[in-house]
Amino acid sequence: MTSIQMLVRVPFATCLGIRLSSLNRRTDLRVKLANSTEAELKSLQSSLQSRKDGVAADLQRNVFKKYVASHQ
């Protein structure tokens, strides 16, 4: 399994708000990912990294705000 294949697992789809409530949807997503070009997968990887970085920055800001609020 390549690093791109490892990155593009179903749990990442749920991070993007994709609801995967049935086996058919999971299978469809996996088939789409399996049939994607390398460029499409790299674009998805970049998008996921961007989202991850944004969430990390939000978390850091929120922790800092709560810390400041609790020490006033």
C-alpha positions as CSV (number, residue, x, y, z in Angstrom):
1,M,0.0,0.0,0.0
2,T,1.4,3.4,-1.0
3,S,1.4,6.4,1.2
4,I,-1.3,8.0,-0.9
5,Q,-3.4,4.8,-0.7
6,M,-2.9,4.8,3.1
7,L,-4.0,8.5,3.3
8,V,-7.1,8.0,1.3
9,R,-8.9,5.7,3.7
10,V,-12.6,6.0,4.5
11,P,-12.1,7.8,7.9
12,F,-10.6,10.8,6.1
13,A,-13.8,11.1,4.1
14,T,-15.8,11.4,7.3
15,C,-13.5,14.3,8.3
16,L,-14.7,16.1,5.2
17,G,-18.3,15.6,6.2
18,I,-19.1,12.8,3.9
19,R,-21.6,10.5,5.5
20,L,-20.8,6.8,4.9
21,S,-23.8,5.1,6.5
22,S,-23.9,2.1,4.1
23,L,-21.6,-0.4,2.7
24,N,-22.5,0.7,-0.8
25,R,-21.4,4.2,-0.2
26,R,-18.0,3.0,1.3
27,T,-17.6,0.7,-1.6
28,D,-18.4,3.5,-4.1
29,L,-15.9,5.8,-2.4
30,R,-13.2,3.2,-2.5
31,V,-13.9,2.4,-6.1
32,K,-13.7,6.1,-7.0
33,L,-10.5,6.5,-5.1
34,A,-9.0,3.3,-6.7
35,N,-9.9,4.7,-10.1
36,S,-8.5,8.2,-9.4
37,T,-5.5,9.5,-11.2
38,E,-2.3,10.2,-9.2
39,A,-2.9,14.0,-9.7
40,E,-6.4,13.7,-8.3
41,L,-5.1,11.8,-5.2
42,K,-2.4,14.3,-4.7
43,S,-4.9,17.1,-4.9
44,L,-7.1,15.3,-2.3
45,Q,-4.0,14.7,-0.1
46,S,-3.2,18.4,-0.3
47,S,-6.8,19.3,0.5
48,L,-6.9,17.0,3.5
49,Q,-3.5,18.4,4.8
50,S,-5.0,21.9,4.5
51,R,-8.0,20.9,6.5
52,K,-5.9,19.2,9.1
53,D,-3.7,22.3,9.5
54,G,-6.8,24.5,9.8
55,V,-8.3,22.4,12.5
56,A,-5.0,22.3,14.4
57,A,-4.8,26.1,14.2
58,D,-8.4,26.4,15.5
59,L,-7.7,24.1,18.3
60,Q,-4.6,26.0,19.3
61,R,-6.5,29.3,19.3
62,N,-9.3,27.8,21.4
63,V,-7.0,26.3,23.9
64,F,-5.2,29.6,24.2
65,K,-8.4,31.6,24.6
66,K,-9.6,29.2,27.4
67,Y,-6.3,29.4,29.1
68,V,-6.3,33.3,29.1
69,A,-10.0,33.3,30.2
70,S,-9.3,31.0,33.1
71,H,-6.3,33.2,34.3
72,Q,-8.1,36.5,34.4
